Amino acid sequence: MARIDYLKDQLARAERLVKAILDQQTAERLQAFAAECRTDLPVLALRTAA
């Protein structure tokens, strides 16, 4: 699996888990991870396109 596909998969999983988790700290960490993945995706897309 390519790194970009891995990040897309992890982003989707984190966003699904945030909706189901009751622990606020864990939800915040997952949201932060999802945000980090979102910022990394365009960078990786540019690298693979170049």
Residue, then its C-alpha position, 0 to 999 in steps of 0.5 A: m500500500a502506498r503511503i498516500d493510500y495509507l494516510k487516507d485510510q488512517l484519516a478515515r478510520a480516525e474520523r470514524l472513531v472520533k464519532a464513536i469514542l466517549d473519552q474526550q482526550t482520546a477524541e482530541r488526539l484522534q482529531a489532531f492525528a486526522a488533521e495531521c494526515r490532512t496536511d500531509l496528503p497534499v504534500l505527498a500528492l505533489r511528490t508523487a505527481a512530480 
